[in-house]
Amino acid sequence: MTGFFRTGVCVTGTQDLGTHVVCAQITAEFLAFTKSNGNDLGTPVPAYNFPGLNPGDKWCLCASRWQEALEAGVAPPVDLAATHAAALKFVSLSDLQQHAISL
């Protein structure tokens, strides 16, 4: 399910207004944080074929939201191999590396 375009990796294009390029492994803390900021990713939205996310799922987050979560101390782990280089316009490589999922 990962990806704005559901391709398994984070890519971006003109339709992706939120720049969904950070591949994150979702945590309960992140879901609570993003819901409290107006983006409920845990609730299914059948009209958009979105089943809702659960802890452990991988999803391409808006780079700016990941940065906000980092600043709030709740940044979820990152799959660097599936994260798009466009993320570096919003977040530092060192922050992404510090939160990288160990393979």
C-alpha positions as CSV (number, residue, x, y, z in Angstrom):
1,M,0.0,0.0,0.0
2,T,3.0,2.3,0.5
3,G,3.1,5.4,-1.6
4,F,0.9,8.3,-2.8
5,F,0.6,6.3,-6.1
6,R,0.5,2.9,-4.3
7,T,3.7,1.7,-6.0
8,G,5.5,0.4,-2.9
9,V,8.0,3.3,-2.9
10,C,7.7,7.0,-2.4
11,V,7.6,8.9,-5.7
12,T,6.1,12.3,-6.4
13,G,4.6,14.1,-9.2
14,T,2.3,17.0,-10.1
15,Q,-0.8,15.3,-8.5
16,D,1.1,14.9,-5.2
17,L,0.5,18.4,-3.7
18,G,1.7,17.3,-0.2
19,T,5.1,15.9,-1.4
20,H,4.5,12.4,0.1
21,V,8.1,11.3,-0.1
22,V,9.2,10.0,3.4
23,C,8.6,6.3,3.7
24,A,7.8,5.8,7.4
25,Q,6.9,2.8,9.5
26,I,3.8,4.1,11.3
27,T,3.8,4.2,15.1
28,A,0.8,4.7,17.5
29,E,2.5,7.9,18.7
30,F,2.7,9.3,15.2
31,L,-0.9,8.4,14.5
32,A,-2.1,10.3,17.6
33,F,0.1,13.3,16.7
34,T,-1.1,13.6,13.1
35,K,-4.7,13.1,14.1
36,S,-4.4,15.9,16.7
37,N,-3.1,18.1,13.9
38,G,-6.1,17.5,11.6
39,N,-4.9,14.5,9.5
40,D,-6.5,11.3,10.8
41,L,-4.5,8.5,9.1
42,G,-6.0,5.8,11.2
43,T,-9.5,6.0,10.0
44,P,-10.5,4.2,6.8
45,V,-11.9,6.3,3.9
46,P,-13.5,3.9,1.5
47,A,-14.3,6.6,-1.0
48,Y,-10.5,7.0,-1.6
49,N,-9.8,3.3,-1.3
50,F,-7.9,4.1,1.9
51,P,-8.1,1.4,4.6
52,G,-6.6,3.5,7.4
53,L,-3.1,2.9,8.8
54,N,-2.0,0.9,11.8
55,P,1.2,0.8,13.7
56,G,3.8,-1.1,11.7
57,D,2.4,-0.2,8.3
58,K,4.6,1.7,5.9
59,W,3.3,4.8,4.3
60,C,4.7,7.7,2.4
61,L,4.3,10.8,4.6
62,C,4.4,14.4,3.6
63,A,8.0,15.5,4.2
64,S,6.8,18.6,6.1
65,R,4.6,16.5,8.4
66,W,7.5,14.1,9.2
67,Q,9.6,17.2,10.0
68,E,6.8,18.5,12.3
69,A,6.7,15.1,14.0
70,L,10.5,15.2,14.4
71,E,10.2,18.5,16.1
72,A,7.5,17.2,18.4
73,G,9.6,14.1,19.3
74,V,7.3,11.6,17.6
75,A,8.9,11.1,14.2
76,P,8.3,7.5,13.0
77,P,11.2,5.3,11.7
78,V,12.2,5.8,8.1
79,D,12.8,3.3,5.3
80,L,15.6,5.1,3.5
81,A,15.6,2.8,0.5
82,A,11.9,3.7,-0.2
83,T,12.2,7.4,0.6
84,H,12.5,9.9,-2.4
85,A,15.4,12.3,-2.6
86,A,12.8,15.2,-2.8
87,A,12.5,14.7,1.0
88,L,15.8,16.6,1.4
89,K,14.1,19.8,0.4
90,F,12.2,19.6,3.8
91,V,14.3,17.4,6.1
92,S,18.0,16.8,6.6
93,L,19.7,13.6,5.6
94,S,21.2,13.2,9.0
95,D,17.8,13.3,10.7
96,L,16.5,10.7,8.2
97,Q,19.5,8.5,8.9
98,Q,19.1,8.9,12.7
99,H,15.6,7.5,12.3
100,A,16.4,4.8,9.7
101,I,14.9,1.4,10.1
102,S,17.6,-1.1,10.8
103,L,17.6,-3.8,8.1
